[in-house]
Amino acid sequence: MGDRPLLNRRLAGHGSTIFAEMSALAVKTGAINLGQGFPDTDGPEEVREAAVRALRDGRGNQYPPGPGVPELRAAIAAHQQRFYGLDFDPDSEILVTAGATEAIAASMLALLEPGDEVIAFEPFYDSYAASIAMAGATRVPLTLRAPDFRPDLDRLRDAITPRTRLLLLNSPHNPTGMVLTREEALALAEIAVAHDLLVVTDEVYEHLVFEGEHIPLISLPGMRERTVSISSAGKTFSFTGWKVGWVTACPALVAAVRTAKQYLTFVSAGPFQYAVAEALALPDSYFTGFREDLRGKRDLLAAGLARAGFAVHRPQGTYFITTDVSPLGEKDGVAFCLALPERCGVVAVPNSVFHDDPEAGRTQVRFAFCKRHETLTEAAERLAGLGR
């Protein structure tokens, strides 16, 4: 108990997530919620029915195996081979988690010691900061700056100290939509090898790349034994409430992460694991169609935001658009987002909450486009009134 005040200080500002706050504001005002990243429709019907079958057949209704049900671990291995040519042993190199968020937390708790430093792309998903703090480590931001949000690799090299233990990397990147190029990925791998760093990669948007390609860092030279690769089903199959994620890594790293994970949720989402196993085996046409549908939605909302007067930073991946509200005469994204539901009935999220230095993203605002076309069209019409 004596360490609790210290932990609370490390977690200052994380009592309630920005997503929960803005979603509550959407409910309160009846606004269109383009803040939190969840679809407003369910995923494939055959995947939902697979979950129903599992429930009715009694598969997963009791505690599933700690590493995940064998069917899902085999499906994850097949997915990694199918899309990236990577061979993983389902028994020793794959771990199923309660979404990617638990996988990230378990990785930080397993791999970090108090005083270690973690370099992470900033702006970063808010759980990164909390997970690093709970491990007693220190986050070191590598700021991605508008308009292109490319990682400054020279600055990264300069940020490495004897205490640097781990790189926490996210590509496709939430919230900016940046996708690492092959050259950038290779350079990051070379840096990790040269400094003997561990790497944890958040790849939950791997199937939502609109420009470029997704390159798992674990596939690059020297990275197999030092990388924890994380993904999940929520973003790819539009069942975010199921919370089914996974880790792929070498046996030693998986064992370490599993040791921490077993004291977090222990196990989760039993019946849904069987359904996700079937989802991962869907034909290529599903993954292509999913990506192209989201590409069209990106373009629809981007055009509406531009007409409304925002500066739009068109994302290369994910299902978020980062904008700048300065052209609207606004100086603070937080104040803008708090007022937006009353002004025009739309909810967004300010990027500054994803920064250690809020000034770095002071006027940036994120919108989610993982919604129905009619929802996005209505939101664009409402936002059009801002410039009048």
C-alpha positions as CSV (number, residue, x, y, z in Angstrom):
1,M,0.0,0.0,0.0
2,G,2.9,2.3,0.6
3,D,3.5,2.7,-3.2
4,R,0.0,3.7,-4.0
5,P,0.5,7.5,-3.8
6,L,3.5,7.2,-6.1
7,L,1.4,5.2,-8.6
8,N,-1.4,7.7,-8.4
9,R,1.0,10.5,-9.2
10,R,2.3,8.5,-12.2
11,L,-1.3,8.0,-13.4
12,A,-2.3,11.7,-12.8
13,G,-4.7,12.7,-15.5
14,H,-5.8,9.1,-16.2
15,G,-8.7,8.8,-13.8
16,S,-11.2,8.8,-16.7
17,T,-10.3,8.4,-20.4
18,I,-11.0,11.1,-22.9
19,F,-13.0,8.5,-24.9
20,A,-15.3,7.8,-22.0
21,E,-15.7,11.5,-21.3
22,M,-16.5,12.4,-24.9
23,S,-18.8,9.4,-25.4
24,A,-20.7,10.4,-22.3
25,L,-21.0,13.9,-23.8
26,A,-22.4,12.5,-27.0
27,V,-25.1,10.6,-25.1
28,K,-25.9,13.6,-23.0
29,T,-26.3,15.9,-26.0
30,G,-27.6,13.5,-28.6
31,A,-24.6,14.4,-30.8
32,I,-23.1,12.2,-33.5
33,N,-20.2,10.4,-31.8
34,L,-17.1,10.7,-34.1
35,G,-14.9,10.7,-31.1
36,Q,-14.5,7.2,-29.8
37,G,-13.3,4.6,-32.3
38,F,-16.1,2.1,-32.6
39,P,-18.3,1.3,-35.6
40,D,-22.0,2.0,-35.5
41,T,-22.7,-1.4,-37.2
42,D,-21.7,-4.9,-36.4
43,G,-19.2,-7.0,-38.3
44,P,-19.9,-10.0,-40.6
45,E,-23.0,-11.9,-39.8
46,E,-21.2,-15.3,-40.2
47,V,-18.8,-14.2,-37.5
48,R,-21.6,-13.2,-35.1
49,E,-23.3,-16.5,-35.8
50,A,-20.1,-18.4,-35.0
51,A,-20.1,-16.8,-31.5
52,V,-23.8,-17.8,-31.1
53,R,-22.9,-21.4,-32.1
54,A,-20.0,-21.5,-29.6
55,L,-22.3,-20.3,-26.8
56,R,-25.0,-22.8,-27.6
57,D,-22.4,-25.7,-27.9
58,G,-20.9,-24.8,-24.6
59,R,-17.5,-23.9,-26.1
60,G,-15.8,-21.2,-24.0
61,N,-18.6,-20.7,-21.5
62,Q,-16.2,-21.8,-18.8
63,Y,-12.6,-20.7,-18.4
64,P,-10.7,-21.2,-21.7
65,P,-7.0,-22.3,-21.6
66,G,-4.8,-19.5,-20.3
67,P,-2.9,-19.0,-23.6
68,G,-6.1,-19.0,-25.6
69,V,-8.2,-21.7,-27.2
70,P,-6.1,-23.9,-29.6
71,E,-8.4,-23.1,-32.5
72,L,-7.7,-19.3,-32.2
73,R,-4.0,-19.7,-31.7
74,A,-3.9,-21.9,-34.8
75,A,-5.9,-19.3,-36.8
76,I,-3.6,-16.5,-35.6
77,A,-0.6,-18.5,-36.8
78,A,-2.2,-19.1,-40.1
79,H,-3.1,-15.4,-40.5
80,Q,0.6,-14.4,-39.9
81,Q,1.7,-16.9,-42.5
82,R,-1.0,-15.9,-45.0
83,F,-0.4,-12.1,-44.9
84,Y,3.2,-11.8,-43.9
85,G,4.9,-15.1,-44.5
86,L,5.7,-15.5,-40.8
87,D,5.9,-18.9,-39.1
88,F,4.8,-19.0,-35.4
89,D,4.3,-22.0,-33.2
90,P,0.7,-21.7,-31.9
91,D,1.7,-23.4,-28.6
92,S,4.7,-21.4,-27.6
93,E,4.7,-18.2,-29.7
94,I,1.1,-16.9,-29.5
95,L,-0.9,-15.6,-26.6
96,V,-4.6,-14.5,-26.6
97,T,-5.4,-11.4,-24.5
98,A,-8.4,-9.3,-23.5
99,G,-7.9,-7.0,-26.5
100,A,-4.7,-5.2,-27.5
101,T,-5.0,-3.0,-24.5
102,E,-4.3,-5.8,-22.1
103,A,-1.6,-7.1,-24.4
104,I,0.2,-3.7,-24.2
105,A,-0.3,-3.5,-20.4
106,A,1.0,-7.1,-19.8
107,S,4.0,-6.4,-22.1
108,M,4.9,-3.3,-20.2
109,L,4.6,-5.0,-16.8
110,A,6.5,-8.1,-18.0
111,L,9.4,-6.4,-19.8
112,L,10.1,-3.2,-17.8
113,E,11.7,-2.5,-14.5
114,P,11.4,0.7,-12.5
115,G,13.7,3.4,-13.9
116,D,13.6,2.0,-17.5
117,E,12.9,4.4,-20.3
118,V,10.4,3.7,-23.1
119,I,10.4,5.7,-26.3
120,A,7.0,5.9,-27.9
121,F,5.5,7.8,-30.8
122,E,3.6,10.9,-29.6
123,P,0.7,11.5,-29.8
124,F,0.1,8.1,-28.2
125,Y,-3.0,6.1,-27.4
126,D,-3.7,6.9,-23.7
127,S,-3.2,3.4,-22.3
128,Y,0.5,3.5,-23.3
129,A,1.2,6.2,-20.8
130,A,-0.8,4.4,-18.0
131,S,0.8,1.1,-18.7
132,I,4.4,2.5,-18.7
133,A,3.6,4.3,-15.5
134,M,2.2,1.2,-13.8
135,A,5.5,-0.6,-14.7
136,G,7.4,2.1,-12.9
137,A,9.1,3.2,-16.1
138,T,9.5,6.6,-17.8
139,R,8.0,7.4,-21.2
140,V,10.1,9.4,-23.6
141,P,8.0,10.8,-26.5
142,L,9.1,11.0,-30.1
143,T,6.7,13.6,-31.4
144,L,5.1,13.1,-34.8
145,R,4.5,16.6,-36.2
146,A,2.0,17.9,-38.8
147,P,1.5,17.8,-41.7
148,D,3.0,14.4,-42.5
149,F,3.7,13.0,-39.0
150,R,6.9,11.2,-40.0
151,P,9.1,9.9,-37.2
152,D,12.3,11.9,-36.8
153,L,14.9,9.0,-36.7
154,D,17.8,11.3,-35.8
155,R,15.8,12.6,-32.9
156,L,15.1,9.0,-31.9
157,R,18.8,8.2,-31.9
158,D,19.5,11.2,-29.8
159,A,16.8,10.2,-27.3
160,I,18.4,6.8,-26.5
161,T,20.2,6.6,-23.2
162,P,21.8,3.8,-21.1
163,R,18.4,3.5,-19.4
164,T,16.4,3.0,-22.7
165,R,14.9,-0.4,-22.6
166,L,12.1,-0.5,-25.1
167,L,10.5,1.1,-28.2
168,L,6.7,1.1,-28.2
169,L,5.7,1.6,-31.8
170,N,2.3,2.0,-33.4
171,S,1.8,1.7,-37.2
172,P,-0.7,2.4,-38.7
173,H,-0.6,5.1,-36.1
174,N,-3.6,6.3,-33.9
175,P,-4.4,9.2,-34.0
176,T,-2.4,10.6,-36.9
177,G,-3.0,7.8,-39.5
178,M,0.8,7.7,-40.3
179,V,2.0,4.4,-41.8
180,L,5.7,3.6,-41.6
181,T,7.5,3.2,-44.9
182,R,9.7,0.2,-45.5
183,E,12.7,2.4,-45.2
184,E,11.6,3.8,-41.8
185,A,10.8,0.3,-40.5
186,L,14.2,-1.0,-41.6
187,A,15.9,2.0,-39.9
188,L,13.9,1.4,-36.7
189,A,14.9,-2.2,-36.7
190,E,18.6,-1.3,-37.2
191,I,18.4,1.1,-34.2
192,A,16.8,-1.5,-32.0
193,V,19.4,-4.1,-32.9
194,A,22.3,-1.6,-32.5
195,H,21.2,-0.6,-29.0
196,D,19.9,-4.0,-28.0
197,L,16.4,-2.7,-27.4
198,L,13.1,-4.6,-27.0
199,V,10.3,-3.5,-29.3
200,V,6.6,-3.7,-28.7
201,T,4.4,-3.0,-31.8
202,D,0.7,-2.1,-31.7
203,E,-0.6,-3.3,-35.1
204,V,-4.4,-3.3,-34.5
205,Y,-5.0,-1.3,-37.7
206,E,-2.9,-3.7,-39.9
207,H,-5.7,-4.3,-42.3
208,L,-6.6,-0.6,-42.7
209,V,-3.7,0.8,-44.8
210,F,-4.9,3.0,-47.6
211,E,-1.5,4.2,-48.9
212,G,1.7,2.2,-48.5
213,E,1.9,-1.3,-46.9
214,H,1.9,-2.7,-43.4
215,I,5.3,-4.1,-42.5
216,P,5.5,-6.0,-39.2
217,L,8.7,-5.1,-37.6
218,I,9.0,-8.6,-36.2
219,S,9.6,-9.7,-39.9
220,L,12.7,-7.6,-40.3
221,P,16.4,-8.8,-39.8
222,G,17.3,-9.1,-36.1
223,M,13.8,-8.4,-34.8
224,R,12.3,-11.9,-34.2
225,E,13.9,-12.4,-30.8
226,R,13.3,-8.8,-29.5
227,T,9.8,-7.9,-30.8
228,V,6.4,-8.4,-29.2
229,S,3.8,-8.0,-32.0
230,I,0.3,-7.1,-30.9
231,S,-3.0,-7.0,-32.8
232,S,-6.7,-7.7,-32.2
233,A,-10.0,-8.6,-33.8
234,G,-11.9,-5.5,-32.8
235,K,-10.8,-3.1,-35.5
236,T,-10.6,-5.6,-38.3
237,F,-14.0,-7.3,-37.8
238,S,-16.0,-4.5,-36.2
239,F,-16.7,-6.4,-32.9
240,T,-14.9,-4.0,-30.6
241,G,-16.9,-5.2,-27.5
242,W,-15.6,-8.7,-27.8
243,K,-12.1,-7.7,-26.7
244,V,-10.1,-10.4,-28.3
245,G,-6.4,-9.5,-28.9
246,W,-3.2,-11.5,-29.3
247,V,0.6,-11.4,-28.9
248,T,3.0,-13.1,-31.3
249,A,6.7,-13.3,-30.3
250,C,9.5,-15.7,-29.6
251,P,8.8,-18.3,-26.8
252,A,10.8,-16.4,-24.1
253,L,8.9,-13.1,-24.7
254,V,5.5,-14.8,-24.9
255,A,6.3,-16.6,-21.6
256,A,7.2,-13.3,-20.0
257,V,4.0,-11.5,-21.2
258,R,1.9,-14.5,-20.2
259,T,3.2,-14.4,-16.7
260,A,2.0,-10.8,-16.3
261,K,-1.3,-11.4,-18.2
262,Q,-2.4,-14.3,-16.0
263,Y,-2.7,-11.9,-13.1
264,L,-4.7,-9.3,-15.1
265,T,-7.8,-11.0,-16.6
266,F,-6.5,-14.6,-16.4
267,V,-8.7,-15.5,-19.3
268,S,-11.5,-13.8,-21.2
269,A,-14.0,-13.9,-24.1
270,G,-14.2,-17.7,-24.3
271,P,-17.0,-18.1,-26.9
272,F,-15.7,-15.1,-28.9
273,Q,-12.3,-16.7,-29.3
274,Y,-13.9,-19.5,-31.4
275,A,-15.7,-16.9,-33.5
276,V,-12.5,-14.9,-34.1
277,A,-10.8,-18.0,-35.2
278,E,-13.4,-18.3,-38.0
279,A,-13.1,-14.6,-38.8
280,L,-9.4,-14.8,-39.4
281,A,-10.1,-17.4,-42.0
282,L,-12.4,-15.2,-44.1
283,P,-11.5,-14.9,-47.8
284,D,-9.3,-12.2,-49.1
285,S,-12.3,-10.5,-50.5
286,Y,-13.5,-9.6,-47.0
287,F,-10.2,-7.9,-46.0
288,T,-10.1,-6.0,-49.3
289,G,-13.7,-5.0,-49.2
290,F,-13.4,-3.9,-45.6
291,R,-10.4,-1.7,-46.4
292,E,-12.0,-0.2,-49.5
293,D,-15.2,0.6,-47.6
294,L,-13.2,2.5,-45.0
295,R,-11.2,4.3,-47.7
296,G,-14.5,5.6,-49.1
297,K,-15.6,6.7,-45.7
298,R,-12.3,8.4,-45.1
299,D,-12.7,10.4,-48.3
300,L,-16.3,11.2,-47.5
301,L,-15.6,12.7,-44.1
302,A,-12.3,14.3,-45.2
303,A,-14.2,16.2,-47.9
304,G,-16.8,17.3,-45.5
305,L,-14.3,18.5,-43.0
306,A,-12.4,20.5,-45.6
307,R,-15.7,22.1,-46.8
308,A,-16.4,23.1,-43.1
309,G,-13.0,24.9,-43.0
310,F,-10.8,22.4,-41.1
311,A,-7.2,21.8,-42.2
312,V,-7.4,18.1,-43.0
313,H,-4.4,15.7,-42.6
314,R,-5.5,12.8,-44.7
315,P,-4.5,9.6,-43.0
316,Q,-2.6,6.8,-44.7
317,G,-4.2,4.2,-42.4
318,T,-6.5,3.6,-39.4
319,Y,-10.0,5.0,-39.2
320,F,-9.2,8.4,-37.8
321,I,-8.7,11.8,-39.4
322,T,-6.6,14.4,-37.7
323,T,-7.5,18.0,-38.4
324,D,-6.4,21.4,-37.3
325,V,-9.0,23.9,-36.1
326,S,-6.8,27.0,-36.5
327,P,-8.4,27.9,-39.9
328,L,-11.7,28.1,-38.0
329,G,-10.3,30.8,-35.8
330,E,-9.9,28.3,-32.9
331,K,-6.9,28.2,-30.6
332,D,-7.5,25.2,-28.3
333,G,-8.7,21.8,-29.4
334,V,-10.0,20.8,-26.0
335,A,-12.2,23.9,-25.7
336,F,-13.4,23.4,-29.3
337,C,-14.3,19.7,-28.7
338,L,-16.2,20.5,-25.4
339,A,-18.3,23.1,-27.2
340,L,-18.8,21.2,-30.5
341,P,-21.7,19.0,-29.4
342,E,-23.8,22.1,-28.5
343,R,-22.6,24.1,-31.5
344,C,-23.5,21.5,-34.2
345,G,-24.2,18.1,-32.7
346,V,-21.0,16.3,-33.3
347,V,-18.4,14.9,-30.9
348,A,-14.7,14.7,-31.7
349,V,-11.5,14.2,-29.5
350,P,-8.7,16.7,-29.0
351,N,-5.3,15.4,-29.9
352,S,-3.5,17.3,-27.1
353,V,-4.6,14.7,-24.6
354,F,-2.4,12.2,-26.4
355,H,0.7,14.4,-25.8
356,D,3.0,14.8,-22.9
357,D,3.4,18.4,-24.1
358,P,-0.2,19.5,-24.9
359,E,1.2,22.4,-26.9
360,A,2.4,20.0,-29.6
361,G,-1.2,19.1,-30.5
362,R,-3.0,22.2,-29.1
363,T,-5.1,22.8,-32.2
364,Q,-5.4,19.3,-33.5
365,V,-8.7,17.4,-33.3
366,R,-9.4,13.8,-34.3
367,F,-12.6,12.4,-36.0
368,A,-13.5,8.8,-36.4
369,F,-14.9,7.7,-39.8
370,C,-15.8,4.0,-38.9
371,K,-19.4,4.9,-39.2
372,R,-22.3,4.4,-41.6
373,H,-22.2,6.5,-44.8
374,E,-25.4,8.3,-43.7
375,T,-23.9,9.0,-40.3
376,L,-20.9,10.6,-41.9
377,T,-23.0,12.6,-44.4
378,E,-25.1,13.9,-41.6
379,A,-22.1,14.8,-39.5
380,A,-20.5,16.7,-42.5
381,E,-23.7,18.6,-43.0
382,R,-23.8,19.6,-39.3
383,L,-20.1,20.6,-39.3
384,A,-20.6,22.7,-42.4
385,G,-22.4,25.3,-40.2
386,L,-19.2,26.1,-38.4
387,G,-17.8,28.3,-41.1
388,R,-20.9,30.4,-41.5
